[in-house]
Amino acid sequence: MAFYDSIDNTSNFVISFTTNPRQDFGVFAKGYFQAASALTEHLLAKQRFSDYEAYPVVFLYRQSFELYLKGLLYVIDRPILCQA
């Protein structure tokens, strides 16, 4: 049994919970930031920890930053409605 669907059907492929995922970058960024903050607090509560235990924290903060930037780019690219 294959671990993938051999039929090329992406109708049930979900990357977001809304119909416009471009607007969700900020939501996902906030989630990554909160996860990084919680993990940071956990690590700092310990007396000692190894460097490799902090790698996921750095990854989560970088991922959050990337998603905030992507969201900003989409906001900048949106047409501005102005009254004439």
ZAKOL-365830 format. One record per residue: x, y, z of N, C-alpha, C in turn. Coordinates in steps of 0.02 Angstrom, whole numbers, padded with zeros to 5 digits, always signed. Atoms other than C-alpha are relative to their C-alpha. Layout:
// residues N
XYZXYZXYZ...
// end
This chain:
// residues 84
+00042-00059+00000+00000+00000+00000+00044+00062+00000-00040-00062+00006+00070+00169-00052-00016+00048+00057+00010-00049-00053+00092+00305+00077-00027+00066-00027+00027-00061+00031+00023+00434-00045-00058-00019-00045+00056+00010+00045-00130+00454-00153+00025+00008-00072-00026-00003+00068-00083+00413-00332-00044+00043-00046+00043-00042+00040-00230+00515-00397+00018+00073+00014-00018-00070-00007-00185+00696-00429-00062+00042+00015+00059-00036-00021-00326+00775-00330+00017+00044+00059-00018-00046-00054-00291+00930-00227-00061+00035+00028+00061-00034-00022-00473+00974-00191-00007-00001+00076+00006+00004-00073-00455+00920-00009+00065+00022+00035-00062-00024-00028-00284+00999+00018-00013+00065+00038+00014-00058-00042-00294+01123+00162+00066+00029+00027-00058-00033-00029-00159+01249+00205-00020+00052+00051+00023-00051-00046-00267+01365+00306-00072-00016+00019+00068+00012-00023-00433+01374+00395-00049+00051-00029+00043-00050+00032-00501+01519+00293+00006-00007-00075-00001+00003+00073-00538+01545+00110+00056+00040-00031-00054-00041+00026-00398+01673+00091+00061-00008+00045-00057+00012-00044-00238+01602+00168+00052+00055+00001-00049-00054+00000-00137+01755+00120-00010+00047+00059+00014-00043-00057-00221+01849+00261+00018-00034+00066-00013+00038-00061-00173+01714+00386+00072-00002+00021-00071+00003-00019+00015+01740+00389+00011+00028+00070-00008-00029-00066-00001+01851+00542-00024-00046+00055+00027+00047-00050-00105+01721+00634+00050-00056+00012-00049+00053-00008+00021+01583+00600+00064+00026+00032-00060-00030-00030+00165+01700+00644-00008+00008+00075+00014-00009-00072+00084+01739+00811+00003-00067+00036-00003+00066-00030+00065+01553+00845+00071-00025+00010-00070+00020-00006+00248+01517+00809+00036+00042+00054-00032-00043-00050+00299+01667+00916-00020-00022+00071+00023+00022-00066+00193+01608+01063+00031-00067+00019-00032+00064-00014+00263+01432+01049+00074+00010+00019-00070-00015-00015+00441+01501+01046+00007+00031+00069-00002-00033-00065+00405+01610+01197-00011-00049+00057+00014+00051-00052+00332+01465+01297+00060-00046+00009-00058+00043-00005+00481+01355+01255+00059+00037+00031-00053-00040-00030+00600+01496+01301-00008+00004+00076+00012-00003-00072+00520+01515+01471+00016-00067+00033-00014+00067-00027+00532+01327+01498+00076-00011+00006-00073+00010-00001+00717+01324+01453+00034+00045+00052-00031-00046-00048+00760+01476+01558-00016-00018+00073+00017+00023-00067+00673+01398+01709+00047-00055+00024-00047+00053-00018+00799+01256+01703+00066+00032+00023-00065-00025-00023+00966+01278+01790+00051+00002-00058-00047+00006+00057+01064+01220+01637-00036-00036-00056+00026+00036+00059+01023+01165+01462+00052+00001-00054-00048+00006+00055+01121+01111+01310-00018+00047-00056+00013-00044+00057+01139+01218+01156-00053-00029-00046+00046+00031+00047+01043+01092+01051-00072+00004+00024+00068-00008-00025+00891+01115+01164-00029+00067-00020+00023-00067+00020+00882+01297+01109-00010+00005-00075+00007-00004+00073+00887+01259+00922-00074+00006-00021+00070-00009+00020+00698+01235+00910-00028+00070+00016+00022-00068-00018+00673+01403+00997+00020+00048-00055-00024-00043+00053+00779+01490+00867-00039-00011-00064+00039+00016+00060+00688+01400+00727-00069+00032+00004+00068-00027-00007+00518+01452+00795-00001+00076-00006-00004-00073+00006+00570+01634+00813+00013+00021-00073-00014-00016+00071+00642+01636+00636-00061-00012-00044+00060+00015+00039+00486+01554+00566-00053+00053+00012+00047-00053-00017+00378+01682+00656+00018+00064-00038-00023-00060+00035+00482+01824+00585-00013-00004-00075+00012+00009+00072+00471+01753+00409-00073+00008-00017+00072-00005+00014+00282+01738+00418-00025+00071+00010+00018-00071-00008+00264+01915+00485+00021+00040-00061-00023-00035+00059+00368+01977+00339-00042-00016-00061+00043+00019+00056+00265+01879+00213-00068+00034+00005+00063-00034-00010+00107+01949+00288+00005+00074-00016-00011-00070+00014+00178+02124+00277+00004+00012-00075-00005-00007+00073+00221+02099+00093-00068-00003-00033+00066+00004+00029+00043+02048+00055-00042+00061+00017+00036-00061-00018-00026+02198+00149+00023+00058-00043-00027-00053+00041+00089+02314+00053-00024-00006-00073+00017+00012+00069+00041+02234-00113-00075+00009-00013+00072-00009+00009-00147+02253-00082-00015+00067-00031+00018-00065+00029-00228+02387-00188-00032+00045+00053+00026-00049-00048-00267+02542-00088-00061+00034-00030+00060-00033+00023-00443+02608-00105+00002+00072+00022-00001-00071-00018-00441+02795-00113-00059+00035-00033+00057-00038+00026-00582+02917-00139+00026+00060-00039-00022-00055+00043-00562+03041-00279-00049+00058+00004
// end
